Amino acid sequence: MRPRWAVASGVGLAQMLAFGTSLYLLTVLSQPIRADTGWPLPWIIGGMSVGQLAGAAFAPRVGRWIKRHGGRPALSVSSLLFAGGLVLLAVSPNLVVYFAGWMVIGLAMACGLYDTAFGALGRLYGLEARRAITTVTLWGGFASTVFWSLSGVLVTHVGWRWTCVVYALMHLAIALPVYRFLLPPAEPHIEAPAKPGEGASGPSLSDTAKAAVVLLGAVLMAETLVASIVSVHLVTLLRERGLTMAAAIGLGVFIGPTQVSARFGESLFGARIHPSLTMIVAVGAITLGVGLLPILPLSVAAVALMSYGAGIGLVSISRGSLPLYLFGPLEAPVISGRLGRPIAVTAALAPSIGAFLITRLGGAATLWILAAISAISVAAALALRRLAQKMAVLA
């Protein structure tokens, strides 16, 4: 058996590449694409939303695929899809081909981002996968820092199209070998024939487990909405408070290091804390950060952003480990896949929702609304912990 730290680090490196060339791709490339093609910027950005919606339609199938065969096949296919989608972007002569490229990348995201990686590790290591999941998120936390910088260098020297080609080759040369040769295969799971009264997929969940799925979905959808709006519109929200562009970007830098620091702390001490409690701390920190931002003096706004960043860092770990503890290593990928559809739709719509709120109500009111949504997720997380106790999965 390959060392667990090596497997987790390899998967983490591949995840950093996956995030850097999908969700973080247009942060740097959107303006060069606009300058080169003349396409409207909303349509360029909209390509990613189209991709997320395409991935949302496919997500439940990926969860069932992982249950039956483990995560290695899905992750391997994701590398090929990422490469193919990026090549389509690179050669796109018009928006039709450009959107087609993003649809392929959307399928790759459904097969190859955190939920699939966490499901793969859960199938391999069971409840002991938590430390490996944390290691993966530590690597993933550097995706924006590494790939915004790398994209800036590549675009300057070879242009946005060849940047996409370089990233496609990286998926084939780095991520695909990691998934095929470093990540061990999981034992295949053969579904037992359904008994009378059961669905084709096997026994139905208990009422308590169904309630846990609903609460977990509510927490993750709420925080996806908040995080997606903040990540896209943070500079706008800060500039409404009187900051210059440079100052707003400078404050935003606090989020990344705090996010990684929180994950590192979880890797050291998280084994002593049940993931349901980690989730409560995470969404509480996000609520505190977003709620303080409109009222703190600008001189200490960094405190709010650090609280927000720490919460975002911990949510990603809980998103992987909590389903594992609640539903077990076989059902967790299925539940995550089922929830992946509404979460992806939320992420796709969030930037437009944020733009509408800021335009109609202003930045301060938008932050208050986001804080209220996040506070609701705190209540849902507290209820979820109580359900975990009823399900006898609290350590």
Rosetta blueprint (number, residue, H / E / L):
1 M L
2 R L
3 P L
4 R H
5 W H
6 A H
7 V H
8 A H
9 S H
10 G H
11 V H
12 G H
13 L H
14 A H
15 Q H
16 M H
17 L H
18 A H
19 F H
20 G H
21 T L
22 S L
23 L L
24 Y L
25 L L
26 L H
27 T H
28 V H
29 L H
30 S H
31 Q H
32 P H
33 I H
34 R H
35 A H
36 D H
37 T H
38 G L
39 W L
40 P L
41 L H
42 P H
43 W H
44 I H
45 I H
46 G H
47 G H
48 M H
49 S H
50 V H
51 G H
52 Q H
53 L H
54 A H
55 G H
56 A H
57 A H
58 F H
59 A H
60 P H
61 R H
62 V H
63 G H
64 R H
65 W H
66 I H
67 K H
68 R H
69 H H
70 G L
71 G L
72 R H
73 P H
74 A H
75 L H
76 S H
77 V H
78 S H
79 S H
80 L H
81 L H
82 F H
83 A H
84 G H
85 G H
86 L H
87 V H
88 L H
89 L H
90 A H
91 V H
92 S L
93 P L
94 N L
95 L H
96 V H
97 V H
98 Y H
99 F H
100 A H
101 G H
102 W H
103 M H
104 V H
105 I H
106 G H
107 L H
108 A H
109 M H
110 A H
111 C H
112 G H
113 L L
114 Y H
115 D H
116 T H
117 A H
118 F H
119 G H
120 A H
121 L H
122 G H
123 R H
124 L H
125 Y H
126 G H
127 L H
128 E H
129 A H
130 R H
131 R H
132 A H
133 I H
134 T H
135 T H
136 V H
137 T H
138 L H
139 W H
140 G H
141 G L
142 F L
143 A H
144 S H
145 T H
146 V H
147 F H
148 W H
149 S H
150 L H
151 S H
152 G H
153 V H
154 L H
155 V H
156 T H
157 H H
158 V H
159 G H
160 W H
161 R H
162 W H
163 T H
164 C H
165 V H
166 V H
167 Y H
168 A H
169 L H
170 M H
171 H H
172 L H
173 A H
174 I H
175 A H
176 L H
177 P H
178 V H
179 Y H
180 R H
181 F H
182 L H
183 L L
184 P L
185 P L
186 A L
187 E L
188 P L
189 H L
190 I L
191 E L
192 A L
193 P L
194 A L
195 K L
196 P L
197 G L
198 E L
199 G E
200 A L
201 S L
202 G E
203 P L
204 S L
205 L L
206 S L
207 D H
208 T H
209 A H
210 K H
211 A H
212 A H
213 V H
214 V H
215 L H
216 L H
217 G H
218 A H
219 V H
220 L H
221 M H
222 A H
223 E H
224 T H
225 L H
226 V H
227 A H
228 S H
229 I H
230 V H
231 S H
232 V H
233 H H
234 L H
235 V H
236 T H
237 L H
238 L H
239 R H
240 E L
241 R L
242 G L
243 L L
244 T L
245 M H
246 A H
247 A H
248 A H
249 I H
250 G H
251 L H
252 G H
253 V L
254 F L
255 I H
256 G H
257 P H
258 T H
259 Q H
260 V H
261 S H
262 A H
263 R H
264 F H
265 G H
266 E H
267 S H
268 L H
269 F H
270 G H
271 A H
272 R H
273 I L
274 H L
275 P H
276 S H
277 L H
278 T H
279 M H
280 I H
281 V H
282 A H
283 V H
284 G H
285 A H
286 I H
287 T H
288 L H
289 G H
290 V H
291 G H
292 L H
293 L L
294 P L
295 I L
296 L L
297 P L
298 L H
299 S H
300 V H
301 A H
302 A H
303 V H
304 A H
305 L H
306 M H
307 S H
308 Y H
309 G H
310 A H
311 G H
312 I H
313 G H
314 L H
315 V H
316 S H
317 I H
318 S H
319 R H
320 G H
321 S H
322 L H
323 P H
324 L H
325 Y H
326 L H
327 F H
328 G H
329 P H
330 L H
331 E H
332 A H
333 P H
334 V H
335 I H
336 S H
337 G H
338 R H
339 L H
340 G H
341 R H
342 P H
343 I H
344 A H
345 V H
346 T H
347 A H
348 A H
349 L H
350 A H
351 P H
352 S H
353 I H
354 G H
355 A H
356 F H
357 L H
358 I H
359 T H
360 R H
361 L H
362 G L
363 G H
364 A H
365 A H
366 T H
367 L H
368 W H
369 I H
370 L H
371 A H
372 A H
373 I H
374 S H
375 A H
376 I H
377 S H
378 V H
379 A H
380 A H
381 A H
382 L H
383 A H
384 L H
385 R H
386 R H
387 L H
388 A H
389 Q H
390 K H
391 M L
392 A L
393 V L
394 L L
395 A L
